[in-house]
């Protein structure tokens, strides 16, 4: 038996090996999730067979618009990011963080053990890996670690894919988060016509390759694989100037553009919900009619909802204008002050999934003075 | 627990009874409800103690007759807390379509002897007639919100009923947006959460059953749908259903017409 490939090395593997990889992960108790076509989108869903992958399906994305097109031939990963990110896998939309039971002499408090699912995700993109790294800082960095996030994060096996194209809404190049995967995954695939070039990202990833018809990639295959994300990068038209955005936003808190965007903004919270880094939640105490049981439930919340900033004297952000400004300045400026990185990875989901197509890059450009 | 259980009454005005049924539909919890509150007046379920004071009156239905306009005042006087339940009571209901029509003409078409019918020209929410302490939206109301309301009453706290958009719940459930992915005119972004997103989960648009969310931006959403080729007639009918007369939705026709003539900034391409 040959020793497993070292992290950092790369291999070529034939396309049918992808099924073997899925089978091995499933045999080890992983729930394998991957891109699947459902409800008119590429969703992240349980995956058993490579036949379930959206082969030849491309996503056309524009502000407020998402459509799929089907080709007769094509690769398994011709699409880019859909509505779903890794976020719900590590930060579930709804979870119980505390249970309180009435007992004879008072109350008993129980912290439920966090679930420890083993989840393997196929087809993760560079932007979403960067988003996960940002979430790691939020949920695991500093003095307070989120136990559920930690448990779920530990069980995550990530098979990344280098993007072969960009959607019109992508701007990861300017955020320096893609499209080439530079780390953070167990395995990194680049899809070629005749197979995959596989980058080994971790020792755990290495343990799943071998014996599937692999061989060292040829120089031509290496060059072809390297060219693929470069081609995707060249397709991007949107960008944010990361060198200036922090000061631009914070020096323009009274810019007329905030009031203008507030006229278009629905304050519906879609941007924050699809954002792979937005982490806000609220906790609700849910008690039964008898008053014998109370559960503290944590649910996804958004700075676009009035209740989010509710205090005894009212909402801190009572208007759409102040909520949009809070979101954008936090995402692109004060996030840097708080966590040392931007809160944006350029995935473009907030642009695509905004029902009225508000474009974060255009709003920043307007603040820059380019377009008002 | 309580020296005296809170006395609950359920009253019906112009409505289909669906919201009251939501209370009876609390099958597993119904016995507990009956233990925790005294169901004093609830004709559909049996009790009819009309002797007087109630701690909370749940009111279903809208005001559509002169008689009901009087009756709601008497009921208000009997209830410590008056809570409206459902789209009819909170917004006038589907029958508020008459508010844009000619009731006399409708009556001529429907009734053999319209002169026997005594009705108002409008169907209006309860809050247009008396002070309302709390409202539960929906067509029908959500059973869990109803139980939350009763639990809050029993335990003396404010009921928790979120007012954000339907989109929030769609996204929590990872439902693909029908407006963005299918180009369907969906009312989710302007509608209050509470329905557990039944329609989008079945690939249908939101019909606004829970009425306007906090700050519904009908102007911007309407402009987007108009730009996508949805005509004003379709959009007006979509908004003017169960909650068409709700303050946030009432002006839809004017909003759309104004959008057509407006020079205000267009959403970006």
Interface residues (C-beta under 8 A of the other chain):
Chain A: X38 X39 X40 X41 X43 X62 X63 X64 X65 X66 X67 X83 X84 X88 X93 X94 X260 X263 X264 X265 X266 X267 X268 X269 X270 X273 X274 X284 X286 X287 X288 X289 X290 X291 X299 X300 X302 X304 X305 X306 X307 X320 X352 X353 X355 X356 X357 X358 X359 X362
Chain B: X1 X29 X32 X33 X35 X36 X147 X148 X150 X151 X154 X155 X160 X162 X163 X164 X165 X167 X168 X171 X172 X173 X174 X175 X176 X177 X178 X179 X180 X181 X182 X183 X186 X188 X189 X190 X203 X213 X214 X215 X217 X219 X220 X221 X223 X224 X264 X265 X267 X268 X269
